[in-house]
Amino acid sequence: MTPLDTHLHHVTLHTPDGAFSVIADETDVLASGWTAEINELLTLIHPQLRGGTSRTSQVPEDGAHPVLAQAQQAVEAYYSGDFTAVDSVSVRQHSGPFREHAWAVLREVRAGQPLSYAQYAQRAGSPAAIRAAAGACAKNATALFVPCHRIIRTDGGLGGFRYGVEIKQSLLQREAAPAPSPRADPRLASPAR
């Protein structure tokens, strides 16, 4: 965990899809994504939420930052197969009313049930606003916690993704795979049976 200013801190985690960084203030995740470049993520945060970045503060001696700790646990649980773990992480983004509502709607899209951009626009209450819905995905600063990767093209194509379509495809494939049963006997899946 590294201090960014008196209110913002960050952590970079290692995931199967590469480095995943999170920036948070004292109450919410403000930016997250598959990059180790903190300055890149910092630019995604709305200026009203970002504040000044020239001052630094110390992270508490115990290294504990409740928001980052919760985010880290959620990311680890997600990559262990608990795709709902990221739902409880508090995020904050700032924009116009449609985009903020569209981000809230994104949090309701379940893993393994991707929507097309048209379906997403309809769920956001503006069926004709497909481009605005796509824009909400493109401007989403809190990737994974606000799962914009679950929105795909109407023809089944992946569409764009800030962190690359390879990561988007990996996330969608991971979420489509059935979770292993905790009671499953791995010996029954043996080719010898």
N, C-alpha and C positions, 0 to 999 in steps of 0.2 A: 504494500500500500504506500502510495506516495502523495504528499500534499500538493495540490495544484494552486490553491489560494486559501483564504481563511474559511471558505465554505465548501470547496470542492476537493474530493480525493478520488484516487483511482486505483484499480488493481487489474493486473493482466493474468489471465488463467490460460492453461494449456488444455486444449480440447482435441478430439480426433479430427476436427476441421481446422485446426491451427489455433493461433493466439486469439483469445477473446478478451477484450478489455471492457471495463465498466467504469463510468464516472458517476459519482453520486454526491449530493449535498447531505445535510444531516437527516433528511427525511425521505428522499426519493432518488431513484436512478434517473439521471438526466440524459445519459447517452451510453450506448453499448454496441459492440459489433466485433467482427472477426478481423482485428487489426491490433498490432502492438503500438501503433502510432497514436499516442494520446492527443497530440495537437490536432490530428485529423478528426478525431471524435469531438474534441472541444469545439471545433467550428460548427458542428451540427446542433449544438445547444443554442436555443434562442437567446439573443443578447440580454433580454430581461431576466433570464434564469442564470445566465453565465456570470454576470457581474464582472468585476475587475479580475484579471489573472496575474497581475504583477506582484501581489502580496502572497507570501506563503505562510503556512502555519504547520505546527508539528502535529503529527498523528499521535493520539494518546499513547503513552508508554507501553500499554499492554497490546498495542497494535489493533485493538478492537474498534471496528467501525460497524455499527449494527446493520446499516443498509448494505454495505459491501459484503459483510459476512452472510447476510440472507441471500444476496444475489449469487455469491459464490456457491453456497449450498444448493440453490435452485439450479444453477448451471450444471453442477456435478450430478444432481438427481436427474436432470433432463437427459444427460448423456448416459445415464445408467438405465434409462427407459421410462422414467416417470415424467412424461411430457406435460403433465399439469403442474409440475413444481414451479414453473416460471410464472404461472398465473397469479400467484400471491405476492409477487414482488411489486412494490409500489413504484410507479413511474410518474414523471411529470414532463409534459411538453407544452409548448405554447404556440398558438397560431390562431387562425380564424375559426369561427364556430363550426363550419362544415368539417374542416380537417381535424379539429379536436374530437368531434363526434365520430368521425371515420376511424380515428385511432382507437377510440373506445370500442367500436364495433369489431375492429381487428382482434381485440383481446377475447372476443366471443367465438372466434373461428377455432374449432377444435382440431387437434392433431389428427391426421389421417383423413380429414374431410376438407381438402382445399376447395376454394371457391374460384370462379372465374372473376375477372375484373368487373364484368357486367353484373354478376350475382352480388358481388361486394358492393357495388354502387347501389343496387336495389336495397340491400340490407341497411345501408347507410341512409336510406330514405330519399335518394335522388337517382332513380333508375337511368335517367338520361346523362348523368354526370360521370360517365365512365372515365374520362380523362382526369377529372378532379379526384376520383377514387384512386386512380393510378398515381396521381401526384401525391396523395396522402401516403401511399406506400413508399414512394421515392424520397419523401421528406421525413420519414420516420427515423428519429434519432435513437430509438431504444430497441434495436433489433433483438430478436428472440423473445424478449419480454412483451413486446407488441409484435406478434408474429406475421409480419408482412410477407415472409417467405411462403405463406400458405395461400397466397393469391397468385393465380396462374392465368394464362391466356385462354380465351374461349375455345380455341382449337386444341387445347391441351399442352401447348408449348409453355415453357417456363416463364417467358417474359424476362424482364431485367431484375437485377439484384445488386445493390451497392457493393457487396462483397464477392461478387462473381456467381455465375450460374452454377458452377461446380459445387459451391457450398449450398446453394439453394436446393439443388438436386439431392445432395447428400442428406440435408435436413428432411426433405419430403420423403425420401426412401426410408430413412430411419423411422419417421413417424408412421409410415405405412406398414412397417413390419409388425407382426403380432408380437406382443410381449410374451416372454417365456413364462409358463405357469410355474409358480413356486413349488407346486407339487409334482411337476413332471419328473419322470425318472429318465435321466439322460441315457441309460443303458437301453431303453426301448427304442431309441432313435438309431441305435447301432446298426451298421449294414450287415452285421452278423445275424441279426434277428429276422 
